Amino acid sequence: MSNNHLMNTYSQWPVTFVGGEGAYLKDDKGDAYLDFVGGIAVNALGYKHEGLAAAIREVLDSGVLHVSNLYYNAHVLEAAKKLAALSGMEKVFFCNSGAEANEAALKLARKWGSGKNKSTIISMLDSFHGRTYAAVTATGQKKYHQHFAPLPPGFVYAHFNDLDSVKALVDERTCAVIVEPIQGEGGIVPATKEFLHGLRDLCDRHELLLIYDEVQCGMGRSGKPFAHQLYGVKPDILTTAKALAGGVPAGAMLTQGEASDVFVPGDHASTFGGNALAARAIIYMCDTLQEKAFLSHVEAMGNYLRMKLEELKVQFSDLITAVRGVGLINGIALAIPPKEVVAKCFEKKLLLASAGSNVVRFVPPLIITEKEIDAAVKILQESLSEVRS
Ligand SMILES: *Cc1c(COP(=O)(O)O)cnc(C)c1O
């Protein structure tokens, strides 16, 4: 048993953070760490962000942190409006996390299908949709299902980026397809254009709802407000969370078309969903993503990082097998366990996280600079050299 009272659900690095600024976190000994994890794609604006802090302070000063969804609060109305504008979707359901957003999407799909006797959900192998029962069942990875049987029925799994494998699963009982436009936890794998377009066609032809899980790749990380906007193909339901409120817990499910009219009062709810403080932070994030310069920075820094990683791939061709990603969601596939590299970098005060079984992932704050990318790549280079020797 460990010497603290936290339940043993994470294997944790021996560091306690007490502050931060920009892309750096500071621990309780005063040491600074360059952060390429960003709370796992949450802290898009980095740390000690004055604008975000001022927005949140407004809510604190109003004296009302929370208003029941039995009433409106001004922030939630504006947050929904801005998020709809940013995504091109129509209606928003707010909740508190990625799993909850997907849970809402899956319940909506089931209700939509209930009158048509359609209930089967197709999801992708190596996907990740969260840890609640339906979300974890949609997650196409056995390791997350183990020990939790019985799982809710009606989920089947296709291969990501393999349209034929999806087609093979569609029958008269199918109601929806859920997919990450860029697989995150599965190892940073962008969907191909053909795949997303093919899924849209397939869903249109068979009358299925198409759900995009943009919990990780949404909110500016791809260089667009939402990753699917790079592909020019829209879903019926869009879920997002992680960076949605810049570090305040929040999730959202967005809909357009028929999917917007499925839920009525009583069907689904969340006490904290659309909480005033979270909603104000969402407004701030939406305003930030509205700025062209902000997203071109993400695009430019992503290009720069991938160029640097490609250089490393040449130098370490025995260790790095691939460089993948878009915007500031990137990964390198390794021929060795990523943990070794992540541990070396941690010693040198660079925070990195793995993804899948063989990928080191880079999801830094979106405000990351060229200089910070250089510093991270230098540490990574030293670490790879040490691992090799
Ligand atoms: C992190 C993640 C989730 C789960 O989000 P939580 O907030 O941890 O529940 C769902 N889908 C994707 C794609 C994610 O990356």
The ligand as an ORCA input file, in Angstrom:
! r2SCAN-3c Opt
* xyz 0 1
  C      -9.565     11.569    -22.342
  C     -10.531     11.072    -23.331
  C     -11.830     10.677    -22.971
  C     -12.277     10.618    -21.516
  O     -12.299     11.863    -20.933
  P     -12.455     11.988    -19.320
  O     -12.590     13.457    -19.105
  O     -11.213     11.405    -18.728
  O     -13.659     11.215    -18.945
  C     -12.716     10.322    -23.971
  N     -12.340     10.334    -25.260
  C     -11.108     10.697    -25.644
  C     -10.779     10.727    -27.097
  C     -10.152     11.065    -24.705
  O      -8.917     11.387    -25.083
*
